[in-house]
């Protein structure tokens, strides 16, 4: 089996909601550092839902729809 020059092979994975990356020595015919697995460069943490105040819509309407009193 042909081999190439020594280089690094990085493997991305998602473990328990955390991004991990392991790097291994490699001698494949690609011959240069490479990445396997999903690319998490655009990974965004989901935003938690904001807690809502009970009757927020009614409070906002009764307070004259003031932007400072908008708890919706």
Predicted model as a PDB file, atoms N, CA, C, CB and O in Angstrom, pLDDT in the B-factor column:
MODEL        1                                                                  
ATOM      1  N   UNK A   1       0.848  -1.183   0.000  1.00 55.00           N  
ATOM      2  CA  UNK A   1       0.000   0.000   0.000  1.00 55.00           C  
ATOM      3  C   UNK A   1       0.894   1.247   0.000  1.00 55.00           C  
ATOM      4  CB  UNK A   1      -0.965  -0.002   1.233  1.00 55.00           C  
ATOM      5  O   UNK A   1       1.797   1.345   0.830  1.00 55.00           O  
ATOM      6  N   UNK A   2       0.665   2.192  -0.902  1.00 68.00           N  
ATOM      7  CA  UNK A   2       1.508   3.388  -0.973  1.00 68.00           C  
ATOM      8  C   UNK A   2       1.247   4.320   0.207  1.00 68.00           C  
ATOM      9  CB  UNK A   2       1.267   4.132  -2.291  1.00 68.00           C  
ATOM     10  O   UNK A   2       0.128   4.409   0.711  1.00 68.00           O  
ATOM     11  N   UNK A   3       2.290   5.005   0.632  1.00 81.00           N  
ATOM     12  CA  UNK A   3       2.152   5.981   1.712  1.00 81.00           C  
ATOM     13  C   UNK A   3       2.751   7.300   1.269  1.00 81.00           C  
ATOM     14  CB  UNK A   3       2.832   5.481   3.012  1.00 81.00           C  
ATOM     15  O   UNK A   3       3.578   7.353   0.358  1.00 81.00           O  
ATOM     16  N   UNK A   4       2.321   8.358   1.926  1.00 82.00           N  
ATOM     17  CA  UNK A   4       2.832   9.690   1.628  1.00 82.00           C  
ATOM     18  C   UNK A   4       3.686  10.195   2.766  1.00 82.00           C  
ATOM     19  CB  UNK A   4       1.689  10.661   1.356  1.00 82.00           C  
ATOM     20  O   UNK A   4       3.977   9.451   3.703  1.00 82.00           O  
ATOM     21  N   UNK A   5       4.092  11.449   2.699  1.00 87.00           N  
ATOM     22  CA  UNK A   5       4.899  12.023   3.780  1.00 87.00           C  
ATOM     23  C   UNK A   5       4.093  12.137   5.069  1.00 87.00           C  
ATOM     24  CB  UNK A   5       5.432  13.402   3.373  1.00 87.00           C  
ATOM     25  O   UNK A   5       2.863  12.189   5.039  1.00 87.00           O  
ATOM     26  N   UNK A   6       4.789  12.173   6.194  1.00 88.00           N  
ATOM     27  CA  UNK A   6       4.141  12.279   7.497  1.00 88.00           C  
ATOM     28  C   UNK A   6       3.435  13.634   7.624  1.00 88.00           C  
ATOM     29  CB  UNK A   6       5.177  12.094   8.638  1.00 88.00           C  
ATOM     30  O   UNK A   6       4.005  14.675   7.298  1.00 88.00           O  
ATOM     31  N   UNK A   7       2.209  13.605   8.095  1.00 88.00           N  
ATOM     32  CA  UNK A   7       1.414  14.815   8.290  1.00 88.00           C  
ATOM     33  C   UNK A   7       0.371  14.546   9.376  1.00 88.00           C  
ATOM     34  CB  UNK A   7       0.730  15.263   6.954  1.00 88.00           C  
ATOM     35  O   UNK A   7       0.359  13.462   9.959  1.00 88.00           O  
ATOM     36  N   UNK A   8      -0.497  15.509   9.653  1.00 90.00           N  
ATOM     37  CA  UNK A   8      -1.506  15.381  10.708  1.00 90.00           C  
ATOM     38  C   UNK A   8      -2.893  15.163  10.111  1.00 90.00           C  
ATOM     39  CB  UNK A   8      -1.508  16.630  11.606  1.00 90.00           C  
ATOM     40  O   UNK A   8      -3.245  15.725   9.073  1.00 90.00           O  
ATOM     41  N   UNK A   9      -3.664  14.330  10.801  1.00 89.00           N  
ATOM     42  CA  UNK A   9      -5.071  14.110  10.440  1.00 89.00           C  
ATOM     43  C   UNK A   9      -5.884  14.515  11.664  1.00 89.00           C  
ATOM     44  CB  UNK A   9      -5.358  12.591  10.010  1.00 89.00           C  
ATOM     45  O   UNK A   9      -5.753  13.903  12.724  1.00 89.00           O  
ATOM     46  N   UNK A  10      -6.710  15.528  11.529  1.00 87.00           N  
ATOM     47  CA  UNK A  10      -7.547  16.006  12.628  1.00 87.00           C  
ATOM     48  C   UNK A  10      -8.959  15.468  12.442  1.00 87.00           C  
ATOM     49  CB  UNK A  10      -7.552  17.564  12.697  1.00 87.00           C  
ATOM     50  O   UNK A  10      -9.489  15.451  11.331  1.00 87.00           O  
ATOM     51  N   UNK A  11      -9.566  15.026  13.553  1.00 89.00           N  
ATOM     52  CA  UNK A  11     -10.913  14.472  13.508  1.00 89.00           C  
ATOM     53  C   UNK A  11     -11.793  15.272  14.461  1.00 89.00           C  
ATOM     54  CB  UNK A  11     -10.915  12.954  13.879  1.00 89.00           C  
ATOM     55  O   UNK A  11     -11.551  15.292  15.668  1.00 89.00           O  
ATOM     56  N   UNK A  12     -12.819  15.934  13.915  1.00 86.00           N  
ATOM     57  CA  UNK A  12     -13.785  16.688  14.715  1.00 86.00           C  
ATOM     58  C   UNK A  12     -14.947  15.787  15.105  1.00 86.00           C  
ATOM     59  CB  UNK A  12     -14.298  17.927  13.940  1.00 86.00           C  
ATOM     60  O   UNK A  12     -15.362  14.917  14.340  1.00 86.00           O  
ATOM     61  N   UNK A  13     -15.467  16.011  16.316  1.00 87.00           N  
ATOM     62  CA  UNK A  13     -16.676  15.301  16.728  1.00 87.00           C  
ATOM     63  C   UNK A  13     -17.391  16.127  17.785  1.00 87.00           C  
ATOM     64  CB  UNK A  13     -16.339  13.878  17.268  1.00 87.00           C  
ATOM     65  O   UNK A  13     -16.819  17.044  18.376  1.00 87.00           O  
ATOM     66  N   UNK A  14     -18.638  15.788  18.008  1.00 84.00           N  
ATOM     67  CA  UNK A  14     -19.461  16.454  19.005  1.00 84.00           C  
ATOM     68  C   UNK A  14     -19.752  15.432  20.086  1.00 84.00           C  
ATOM     69  CB  UNK A  14     -20.784  17.035  18.384  1.00 84.00           C  
ATOM     70  O   UNK A  14     -20.434  14.440  19.829  1.00 84.00           O  
ATOM     71  N   UNK A  15     -19.240  15.659  21.308  1.00 85.00           N  
ATOM     72  CA  UNK A  15     -19.394  14.725  22.415  1.00 85.00           C  
ATOM     73  C   UNK A  15     -20.090  15.447  23.562  1.00 85.00           C  
ATOM     74  CB  UNK A  15     -18.016  14.149  22.866  1.00 85.00           C  
ATOM     75  O   UNK A  15     -19.569  16.427  24.096  1.00 85.00           O  
ATOM     76  N   UNK A  16     -21.262  14.960  23.936  1.00 86.00           N  
ATOM     77  CA  UNK A  16     -22.047  15.565  25.021  1.00 86.00           C  
ATOM     78  C   UNK A  16     -22.230  17.067  24.830  1.00 86.00           C  
ATOM     79  CB  UNK A  16     -21.377  15.300  26.363  1.00 86.00           C  
ATOM     80  O   UNK A  16     -22.139  17.834  25.787  1.00 86.00           O  
ATOM     81  N   UNK A  17     -22.485  17.479  23.603  1.00 80.00           N  
ATOM     82  CA  UNK A  17     -22.738  18.880  23.312  1.00 80.00           C  
ATOM     83  C   UNK A  17     -21.492  19.742  23.212  1.00 80.00           C  
ATOM     84  CB  UNK A  17     -23.621  19.436  24.346  1.00 80.00           C  
ATOM     85  O   UNK A  17     -21.607  20.950  23.003  1.00 80.00           O  
ATOM     86  N   UNK A  18     -20.300  19.163  23.354  1.00 84.00           N  
ATOM     87  CA  UNK A  18     -19.053  19.920  23.267  1.00 84.00           C  
ATOM     88  C   UNK A  18     -18.278  19.494  22.029  1.00 84.00           C  
ATOM     89  CB  UNK A  18     -18.196  19.720  24.538  1.00 84.00           C  
ATOM     90  O   UNK A  18     -18.234  18.312  21.685  1.00 84.00           O  
ATOM     91  N   UNK A  19     -17.675  20.456  21.372  1.00 83.00           N  
ATOM     92  CA  UNK A  19     -16.884  20.178  20.182  1.00 83.00           C  
ATOM     93  C   UNK A  19     -15.512  19.682  20.622  1.00 83.00           C  
ATOM     94  CB  UNK A  19     -16.760  21.443  19.274  1.00 83.00           C  
ATOM     95  O   UNK A  19     -14.850  20.322  21.439  1.00 83.00           O  
ATOM     96  N   UNK A  20     -15.087  18.544  20.083  1.00 87.00           N  
ATOM     97  CA  UNK A  20     -13.761  18.015  20.381  1.00 87.00           C  
ATOM     98  C   UNK A  20     -13.001  17.815  19.077  1.00 87.00           C  
ATOM     99  CB  UNK A  20     -13.856  16.684  21.176  1.00 87.00           C  
ATOM    100  O   UNK A  20     -13.597  17.620  18.018  1.00 87.00           O  
ATOM    101  N   UNK A  21     -11.697  17.866  19.171  1.00 87.00           N  
ATOM    102  CA  UNK A  21     -10.859  17.615  18.004  1.00 87.00           C  
ATOM    103  C   UNK A  21      -9.647  16.821  18.462  1.00 87.00           C  
ATOM    104  CB  UNK A  21     -10.432  18.951  17.305  1.00 87.00           C  
ATOM    105  O   UNK A  21      -8.942  17.219  19.390  1.00 87.00           O  
ATOM    106  N   UNK A  22      -9.413  15.695  17.800  1.00 90.00           N  
ATOM    107  CA  UNK A  22      -8.250  14.872  18.081  1.00 90.00           C  
ATOM    108  C   UNK A  22      -7.357  14.896  16.849  1.00 90.00           C  
ATOM    109  CB  UNK A  22      -8.660  13.410  18.461  1.00 90.00           C  
ATOM    110  O   UNK A  22      -7.846  14.892  15.719  1.00 90.00           O  
ATOM    111  N   UNK A  23      -6.055  14.921  17.069  1.00 90.00           N  
ATOM    112  CA  UNK A  23      -5.097  14.949  15.971  1.00 90.00           C  
ATOM    113  C   UNK A  23      -4.253  13.682  16.038  1.00 90.00           C  
ATOM    114  CB  UNK A  23      -4.200  16.228  16.031  1.00 90.00           C  
ATOM    115  O   UNK A  23      -3.746  13.313  17.098  1.00 90.00           O  
ATOM    116  N   UNK A  24      -4.110  13.024  14.893  1.00 90.00           N  
ATOM    117  CA  UNK A  24      -3.368  11.781  14.788  1.00 90.00           C  
ATOM    118  C   UNK A  24      -2.294  11.924  13.713  1.00 90.00           C  
ATOM    119  CB  UNK A  24      -4.315  10.599  14.471  1.00 90.00           C  
ATOM    120  O   UNK A  24      -2.475  12.663  12.745  1.00 90.00           O  
ATOM    121  N   UNK A  25      -1.175  11.216  13.884  1.00 91.00           N  
ATOM    122  CA  UNK A  25      -0.193  11.186  12.799  1.00 91.00           C  
ATOM    123  C   UNK A  25      -0.760  10.393  11.628  1.00 91.00           C  
ATOM    124  CB  UNK A  25       1.151  10.569  13.278  1.00 91.00           C  
ATOM    125  O   UNK A  25      -1.479   9.416  11.835  1.00 91.00           O  
ATOM    126  N   UNK A  26      -0.448  10.798  10.414  1.00 88.00           N  
ATOM    127  CA  UNK A  26      -1.011  10.157   9.232  1.00 88.00           C  
ATOM    128  C   UNK A  26       0.061  10.072   8.146  1.00 88.00           C  
ATOM    129  CB  UNK A  26      -2.257  10.934   8.720  1.00 88.00           C  
ATOM    130  O   UNK A  26       0.952  10.918   8.067  1.00 88.00           O  
ATOM    131  N   UNK A  27      -0.041   9.045   7.320  1.00 88.00           N  
ATOM    132  CA  UNK A  27       0.871   8.899   6.180  1.00 88.00           C  
ATOM    133  C   UNK A  27       0.093   8.479   4.945  1.00 88.00           C  
ATOM    134  CB  UNK A  27       1.984   7.869   6.490  1.00 88.00           C  
ATOM    135  O   UNK A  27       0.582   7.677   4.150  1.00 88.00           O  
ATOM    136  N   UNK A  28      -1.111   9.010   4.774  1.00 86.00           N  
ATOM    137  CA  UNK A  28      -1.915   8.654   3.603  1.00 86.00           C  
ATOM    138  C   UNK A  28      -1.321   9.304   2.353  1.00 86.00           C  
ATOM    139  CB  UNK A  28      -3.397   9.091   3.795  1.00 86.00           C  
ATOM    140  O   UNK A  28      -0.414  10.131   2.442  1.00 86.00           O  
ATOM    141  N   UNK A  29      -1.833   8.929   1.217  1.00 85.00           N  
ATOM    142  CA  UNK A  29      -1.302   9.460  -0.042  1.00 85.00           C  
ATOM    143  C   UNK A  29      -1.698  10.904  -0.294  1.00 85.00           C  
ATOM    144  CB  UNK A  29      -1.769   8.612  -1.191  1.00 85.00           C  
ATOM    145  O   UNK A  29      -1.199  11.533  -1.227  1.00 85.00           O  
ATOM    146  N   UNK A  30      -2.611  11.446   0.548  1.00 82.00           N  
ATOM    147  CA  UNK A  30      -2.974  12.859   0.398  1.00 82.00           C  
ATOM    148  C   UNK A  30      -1.736  13.723   0.657  1.00 82.00           C  
ATOM    149  CB  UNK A  30      -4.139  13.248   1.375  1.00 82.00           C  
ATOM    150  O   UNK A  30      -1.522  14.727  -0.022  1.00 82.00           O  
ATOM    151  N   UNK A  31      -0.925  13.328   1.640  1.00 81.00           N  
ATOM    152  CA  UNK A  31       0.369  13.958   1.858  1.00 81.00           C  
ATOM    153  C   UNK A  31       0.386  15.301   2.551  1.00 81.00           C  
ATOM    154  CB  UNK A  31       1.011  14.110   0.601  1.00 81.00           C  
ATOM    155  O   UNK A  31       1.456  15.892   2.695  1.00 81.00           O  
ATOM    156  N   UNK A  32      -0.749  15.806   2.985  1.00 85.00           N  
ATOM    157  CA  UNK A  32      -0.771  17.077   3.706  1.00 85.00           C  
ATOM    158  C   UNK A  32      -1.821  17.012   4.807  1.00 85.00           C  
ATOM    159  CB  UNK A  32      -1.058  18.261   2.741  1.00 85.00           C  
ATOM    160  O   UNK A  32      -2.701  16.151   4.782  1.00 85.00           O  
ATOM    161  N   UNK A  33      -1.727  17.932   5.784  1.00 86.00           N  
ATOM    162  CA  UNK A  33      -2.673  17.944   6.898  1.00 86.00           C  
ATOM    163  C   UNK A  33      -4.098  18.020   6.367  1.00 86.00           C  
ATOM    164  CB  UNK A  33      -2.387  19.128   7.851  1.00 86.00           C  
ATOM    165  O   UNK A  33      -4.383  18.735   5.407  1.00 86.00           O  
ATOM    166  N   UNK A  34      -4.992  17.264   7.016  1.00 82.00           N  
ATOM    167  CA  UNK A  34      -6.384  17.297   6.570  1.00 82.00           C  
ATOM    168  C   UNK A  34      -7.312  17.083   7.749  1.00 82.00           C  
ATOM    169  CB  UNK A  34      -6.640  16.234   5.488  1.00 82.00           C  
ATOM    170  O   UNK A  34      -6.901  16.593   8.801  1.00 82.00           O  
ATOM    171  N   UNK A  35      -8.570  17.455   7.560  1.00 82.00           N  
ATOM    172  CA  UNK A  35      -9.602  17.428   8.582  1.00 82.00           C  
ATOM    173  C   UNK A  35     -10.671  16.430   8.192  1.00 82.00           C  
ATOM    174  CB  UNK A  35     -10.210  18.822   8.789  1.00 82.00           C  
ATOM    175  O   UNK A  35     -11.106  16.388   7.042  1.00 82.00           O  
ATOM    176  N   UNK A  36     -11.092  15.626   9.155  1.00 84.00           N  
ATOM    177  CA  UNK A  36     -12.196  14.689   8.938  1.00 84.00           C  
ATOM    178  C   UNK A  36     -13.313  15.022   9.909  1.00 84.00           C  
ATOM    179  CB  UNK A  36     -11.730  13.210   9.114  1.00 84.00           C  
ATOM    180  O   UNK A  36     -13.071  15.573  10.982  1.00 84.00           O  
ATOM    181  N   UNK A  37     -14.518  14.692   9.534  1.00 79.00           N  
ATOM    182  CA  UNK A  37     -15.671  14.949  10.390  1.00 79.00           C  
ATOM    183  C   UNK A  37     -16.291  16.286  10.057  1.00 79.00           C  
ATOM    184  CB  UNK A  37     -15.275  14.905  11.863  1.00 79.00           C  
ATOM    185  O   UNK A  37     -15.826  16.986   9.158  1.00 79.00           O  
ATOM    186  N   UNK A  38     -17.344  16.646  10.782  1.00 74.00           N  
ATOM    187  CA  UNK A  38     -18.041  17.902  10.492  1.00 74.00           C  
ATOM    188  C   UNK A  38     -17.160  19.113  10.773  1.00 74.00           C  
ATOM    189  CB  UNK A  38     -19.324  17.995  11.312  1.00 74.00           C  
ATOM    190  O   UNK A  38     -16.324  19.090  11.676  1.00 74.00           O  
ATOM    191  N   UNK A  39     -17.354  20.156   9.999  1.00 69.00           N  
ATOM    192  CA  UNK A  39     -16.643  21.411  10.187  1.00 69.00           C  
ATOM    193  C   UNK A  39     -17.509  22.289  11.083  1.00 69.00           C  
ATOM    194  CB  UNK A  39     -16.331  22.115   8.811  1.00 69.00           C  
ATOM    195  O   UNK A  39     -18.594  22.711  10.682  1.00 69.00           O  
ATOM    196  N   UNK A  40     -17.034  22.563  12.292  1.00 63.00           N  
ATOM    197  CA  UNK A  40     -17.829  23.301  13.266  1.00 63.00           C  
ATOM    198  C   UNK A  40     -17.501  24.789  13.275  1.00 63.00           C  
ATOM    199  CB  UNK A  40     -17.616  22.727  14.644  1.00 63.00           C  
ATOM    200  O   UNK A  40     -17.760  25.462  14.272  1.00 63.00           O  
ATOM    201  N   UNK A  41     -16.944  25.315  12.198  1.00 65.00           N  
ATOM    202  CA  UNK A  41     -16.606  26.738  12.188  1.00 65.00           C  
ATOM    203  C   UNK A  41     -17.853  27.611  12.232  1.00 65.00           C  
ATOM    204  CB  UNK A  41     -15.781  27.076  10.952  1.00 65.00           C  
ATOM    205  O   UNK A  41     -17.802  28.737  12.727  1.00 65.00           O  
ATOM    206  N   UNK A  42     -18.968  27.105  11.721  1.00 62.00           N  
ATOM    207  CA  UNK A  42     -20.214  27.872  11.737  1.00 62.00           C  
ATOM    208  C   UNK A  42     -21.153  27.403  12.834  1.00 62.00           C  
ATOM    209  CB  UNK A  42     -20.909  27.772  10.393  1.00 62.00           C  
ATOM    210  O   UNK A  42     -22.342  27.719  12.814  1.00 62.00           O  
ATOM    211  N   UNK A  43     -20.626  26.649  13.795  1.00 59.00           N  
ATOM    212  CA  UNK A  43     -21.456  26.094  14.860  1.00 59.00           C  
ATOM    213  C   UNK A  43     -21.922  27.212  15.783  1.00 59.00           C  
ATOM    214  CB  UNK A  43     -20.682  25.016  15.658  1.00 59.00           C  
ATOM    215  O   UNK A  43     -21.113  28.007  16.261  1.00 59.00           O  
ATOM    216  N   UNK A  44     -23.209  27.270  16.030  1.00 65.00           N  
ATOM    217  CA  UNK A  44     -23.768  28.273  16.929  1.00 65.00           C  
ATOM    218  C   UNK A  44     -24.509  27.581  18.054  1.00 65.00           C  
ATOM    219  CB  UNK A  44     -24.704  29.239  16.173  1.00 65.00           C  
ATOM    220  O   UNK A  44     -25.279  26.647  17.829  1.00 65.00           O  
ATOM    221  N   UNK A  45     -24.273  28.044  19.251  1.00 65.00           N  
ATOM    222  CA  UNK A  45     -24.999  27.516  20.400  1.00 65.00           C  
ATOM    223  C   UNK A  45     -26.462  27.932  20.270  1.00 65.00           C  
ATOM    224  CB  UNK A  45     -24.381  28.026  21.749  1.00 65.00           C  
ATOM    225  O   UNK A  45     -26.744  29.084  19.940  1.00 65.00           O  
ATOM    226  N   UNK A  46     -27.391  27.021  20.521  1.00 67.00           N  
ATOM    227  CA  UNK A  46     -28.798  27.439  20.479  1.00 67.00           C  
ATOM    228  C   UNK A  46     -29.081  28.427  21.607  1.00 67.00           C  
ATOM    229  CB  UNK A  46     -29.744  26.209  20.586  1.00 67.00           C  
ATOM    230  O   UNK A  46     -28.637  28.246  22.741  1.00 67.00           O  
ATOM    231  N   UNK A  47     -29.821  29.463  21.272  1.00 66.00           N  
ATOM    232  CA  UNK A  47     -30.149  30.461  22.277  1.00 66.00           C  
ATOM    233  C   UNK A  47     -31.268  29.935  23.172  1.00 66.00           C  
ATOM    234  CB  UNK A  47     -30.560  31.797  21.613  1.00 66.00           C  
ATOM    235  O   UNK A  47     -32.270  29.416  22.681  1.00 66.00           O  
ATOM    236  N   UNK A  48     -31.094  30.069  24.482  1.00 65.00           N  
ATOM    237  CA  UNK A  48     -32.167  29.619  25.360  1.00 65.00           C  
ATOM    238  C   UNK A  48     -33.397  30.499  25.170  1.00 65.00           C  
ATOM    239  CB  UNK A  48     -31.712  29.635  26.833  1.00 65.00           C  
ATOM    240  O   UNK A  48     -33.297  31.696  24.902  1.00 65.00           O  
ATOM    241  N   UNK A  49     -34.537  29.879  25.315  1.00 67.00           N  
ATOM    242  CA  UNK A  49     -35.766  30.650  25.168  1.00 67.00           C  
ATOM    243  C   UNK A  49     -35.891  31.598  26.349  1.00 67.00           C  
ATOM    244  CB  UNK A  49     -37.008  29.719  25.068  1.00 67.00           C  
ATOM    245  O   UNK A  49     -35.667  31.216  27.498  1.00 67.00           O  
ATOM    246  N   UNK A  50     -36.247  32.824  26.050  1.00 63.00           N  
ATOM    247  CA  UNK A  50     -36.374  33.803  27.125  1.00 63.00           C  
ATOM    248  C   UNK A  50     -37.648  33.508  27.920  1.00 63.00           C  
ATOM    249  CB  UNK A  50     -36.395  35.257  26.557  1.00 63.00           C  
ATOM    250  O   UNK A  50     -38.685  33.159  27.356  1.00 63.00           O  
ATOM    251  N   UNK A  51     -37.545  33.655  29.224  1.00 62.00           N  
ATOM    252  CA  UNK A  51     -38.741  33.422  30.031  1.00 62.00           C  
ATOM    253  C   UNK A  51     -39.775  34.506  29.745  1.00 62.00           C  
ATOM    254  CB  UNK A  51     -38.390  33.390  31.540  1.00 62.00           C  
ATOM    255  O   UNK A  51     -39.431  35.677  29.585  1.00 62.00           O  
ATOM    256  N   UNK A  52     -41.014  34.115  29.684  1.00 65.00           N  
ATOM    257  CA  UNK A  52     -42.069  35.093  29.414  1.00 65.00           C  
ATOM    258  C   UNK A  52     -42.778  35.437  30.712  1.00 65.00           C  
ATOM    259  CB  UNK A  52     -43.079  34.553  28.365  1.00 65.00           C  
ATOM    260  O   UNK A  52     -42.962  34.596  31.592  1.00 65.00           O  
ATOM    261  N   UNK A  53     -43.159  36.671  30.798  1.00 67.00           N  
ATOM    262  CA  UNK A  53     -43.896  37.136  31.964  1.00 67.00           C  
ATOM    263  C   UNK A  53     -45.370  36.825  31.714  1.00 67.00           C  
ATOM    264  CB  UNK A  53     -43.662  38.676  32.228  1.00 67.00           C  
ATOM    265  O   UNK A  53     -45.902  37.136  30.649  1.00 67.00           O  
ATOM    266  N   UNK A  54     -46.033  36.204  32.710  1.00 71.00           N  
ATOM    267  CA  UNK A  54     -47.455  35.927  32.511  1.00 71.00           C  
ATOM    268  C   UNK A  54     -48.214  37.234  32.220  1.00 71.00           C  
ATOM    269  CB  UNK A  54     -48.052  35.216  33.761  1.00 71.00           C  
ATOM    270  O   UNK A  54     -47.979  38.261  32.857  1.00 71.00           O  
ATOM    271  N   UNK A  55     -49.091  37.168  31.280  1.00 74.00           N  
ATOM    272  CA  UNK A  55     -49.926  38.308  30.887  1.00 74.00           C  
ATOM    273  C   UNK A  55     -49.102  39.481  30.358  1.00 74.00           C  
ATOM    274  CB  UNK A  55     -50.764  38.768  32.069  1.00 74.00           C  
ATOM    275  O   UNK A  55     -49.519  40.631  30.500  1.00 74.00           O  
ATOM    276  N   UNK A  56     -47.950  39.221  29.756  1.00 73.00           N  
ATOM    277  CA  UNK A  56     -47.068  40.284  29.261  1.00 73.00           C  
ATOM    278  C   UNK A  56     -47.763  41.148  28.216  1.00 73.00           C  
ATOM    279  CB  UNK A  56     -45.792  39.684  28.671  1.00 73.00           C  
ATOM    280  O   UNK A  56     -47.615  42.370  28.213  1.00 73.00           O  
ATOM    281  N   UNK A  57     -48.525  40.506  27.327  1.00 75.00           N  
ATOM    282  CA  UNK A  57     -49.219  41.263  26.286  1.00 75.00           C  
ATOM    283  C   UNK A  57     -50.217  42.251  26.895  1.00 75.00           C  
ATOM    284  CB  UNK A  57     -49.942  40.308  25.324  1.00 75.00           C  
ATOM    285  O   UNK A  57     -50.299  43.402  26.468  1.00 75.00           O  
ATOM    286  N   UNK A  58     -50.977  41.790  27.900  1.00 78.00           N  
ATOM    287  CA  UNK A  58     -51.961  42.670  28.540  1.00 78.00           C  
ATOM    288  C   UNK A  58     -51.285  43.808  29.294  1.00 78.00           C  
ATOM    289  CB  UNK A  58     -52.849  41.870  29.495  1.00 78.00           C  
ATOM    290  O   UNK A  58     -51.775  44.937  29.292  1.00 78.00           O  
ATOM    291  N   UNK A  59     -50.152  43.510  29.941  1.00 73.00           N  
ATOM    292  CA  UNK A  59     -49.425  44.560  30.672  1.00 73.00           C  
ATOM    293  C   UNK A  59     -48.925  45.612  29.686  1.00 73.00           C  
ATOM    294  CB  UNK A  59     -48.232  43.956  31.481  1.00 73.00           C  
ATOM    295  O   UNK A  59     -49.035  46.811  29.938  1.00 73.00           O  
ATOM    296  N   UNK A  60     -48.378  45.158  28.571  1.00 66.00           N  
ATOM    297  CA  UNK A  60     -47.833  46.080  27.585  1.00 66.00           C  
ATOM    298  C   UNK A  60     -48.940  46.952  26.998  1.00 66.00           C  
ATOM    299  CB  UNK A  60     -47.111  45.309  26.470  1.00 66.00           C  
ATOM    300  O   UNK A  60     -48.764  48.160  26.839  1.00 66.00           O  
ATOM    301  N   UNK A  61     -50.086  46.337  26.674  1.00 73.00           N  
ATOM    302  CA  UNK A  61     -51.191  47.108  26.109  1.00 73.00           C  
ATOM    303  C   UNK A  61     -51.742  48.103  27.123  1.00 73.00           C  
ATOM    304  CB  UNK A  61     -52.303  46.173  25.633  1.00 73.00           C  
ATOM    305  O   UNK A  61     -52.116  49.216  26.754  1.00 73.00           O  
ATOM    306  N   UNK A  62     -51.798  47.718  28.395  1.00 75.00           N  
ATOM    307  CA  UNK A  62     -52.377  48.612  29.410  1.00 75.00           C  
ATOM    308  C   UNK A  62     -51.422  49.722  29.823  1.00 75.00           C  
ATOM    309  CB  UNK A  62     -52.780  47.815  30.636  1.00 75.00           C  
ATOM    310  O   UNK A  62     -51.850  50.712  30.417  1.00 75.00           O  
ATOM    311  N   UNK A  63     -50.130  49.575  29.517  1.00 66.00           N  
ATOM    312  CA  UNK A  63     -49.173  50.611  29.907  1.00 66.00           C  
ATOM    313  C   UNK A  63     -48.910  51.593  28.771  1.00 66.00           C  
ATOM    314  CB  UNK A  63     -47.864  49.974  30.354  1.00 66.00           C  
ATOM    315  O   UNK A  63     -47.931  52.338  28.813  1.00 66.00           O  
ATOM    316  N   UNK A  64     -49.763  51.602  27.770  1.00 68.00           N  
ATOM    317  CA  UNK A  64     -49.615  52.549  26.672  1.00 68.00           C  
ATOM    318  C   UNK A  64     -48.619  52.096  25.614  1.00 68.00           C  
ATOM    319  CB  UNK A  64     -49.196  53.877  27.209  1.00 68.00           C  
ATOM    320  O   UNK A  64     -48.120  52.905  24.832  1.00 68.00           O  
ATOM    321  N   UNK A  65     -48.335  50.809  25.595  1.00 68.00           N  
ATOM    322  CA  UNK A  65     -47.418  50.207  24.627  1.00 68.00           C  
ATOM    323  C   UNK A  65     -46.048  50.886  24.656  1.00 68.00           C  
ATOM    324  CB  UNK A  65     -48.011  50.288  23.217  1.00 68.00           C  
ATOM    325  O   UNK A  65     -45.444  51.143  23.615  1.00 68.00           O  
ATOM    326  N   UNK A  66     -45.574  51.170  25.867  1.00 63.00           N  
ATOM    327  CA  UNK A  66     -44.270  51.794  26.064  1.00 63.00           C  
ATOM    328  C   UNK A  66     -43.172  50.762  25.799  1.00 63.00           C  
ATOM    329  CB  UNK A  66     -44.145  52.378  27.503  1.00 63.00           C  
ATOM    330  O   UNK A  66     -43.229  49.649  26.322  1.00 63.00           O  
ATOM    331  N   UNK A  67     -42.169  51.127  24.986  1.00 67.00           N  
ATOM    332  CA  UNK A  67     -41.082  50.200  24.650  1.00 67.00           C  
ATOM    333  C   UNK A  67     -40.313  49.765  25.895  1.00 67.00           C  
ATOM    334  CB  UNK A  67     -40.123  50.848  23.645  1.00 67.00           C  
ATOM    335  O   UNK A  67     -39.772  48.659  25.922  1.00 67.00           O  
ATOM    336  N   UNK A  68     -40.250  50.618  26.936  1.00 64.00           N  
ATOM    337  CA  UNK A  68     -39.540  50.264  28.166  1.00 64.00           C  
ATOM    338  C   UNK A  68     -40.296  49.215  28.992  1.00 64.00           C  
ATOM    339  CB  UNK A  68     -39.308  51.514  29.008  1.00 64.00           C  
ATOM    340  O   UNK A  68     -39.695  48.538  29.826  1.00 64.00           O  
ATOM    341  N   UNK A  69     -41.598  49.079  28.769  1.00 55.00           N  
ATOM    342  CA  UNK A  69     -42.404  48.124  29.521  1.00 55.00           C  
ATOM    343  C   UNK A  69     -42.777  46.902  28.680  1.00 55.00           C  
ATOM    344  CB  UNK A  69     -43.664  48.800  30.036  1.00 55.00           C  
ATOM    345  O   UNK A  69     -43.777  46.244  28.968  1.00 55.00           O  
ATOM    346  N   UNK A  70     -42.003  46.591  27.661  1.00 57.00           N  
ATOM    347  CA  UNK A  70     -42.316  45.465  26.778  1.00 57.00           C  
ATOM    348  C   UNK A  70     -41.611  44.205  27.298  1.00 57.00           C  
ATOM    349  CB  UNK A  70     -41.886  45.774  25.303  1.00 57.00           C  
ATOM    350  O   UNK A  70     -40.413  44.025  27.080  1.00 57.00           O  
ATOM    351  N   UNK A  71     -42.358  43.342  27.980  1.00 54.00           N  
ATOM    352  CA  UNK A  71     -41.817  42.102  28.552  1.00 54.00           C  
ATOM    353  C   UNK A  71     -42.208  40.885  27.743  1.00 54.00           C  
ATOM    354  CB  UNK A  71     -42.290  41.931  29.981  1.00 54.00           C  
ATOM    355  O   UNK A  71     -42.045  39.758  28.211  1.00 54.00           O  
ATOM    356  N   UNK A  72     -42.725  41.085  26.525  1.00 51.00           N  
ATOM    357  CA  UNK A  72     -43.149  39.941  25.730  1.00 51.00           C  
ATOM    358  C   UNK A  72     -41.983  39.136  25.267  1.00 51.00           C  
ATOM    359  CB  UNK A  72     -43.956  40.381  24.551  1.00 51.00           C  
ATOM    360  O   UNK A  72     -42.161  38.130  24.580  1.00 51.00           O  
TER     361      UNK A  72                                                      
ENDMDL                                                                          
END                                                                             
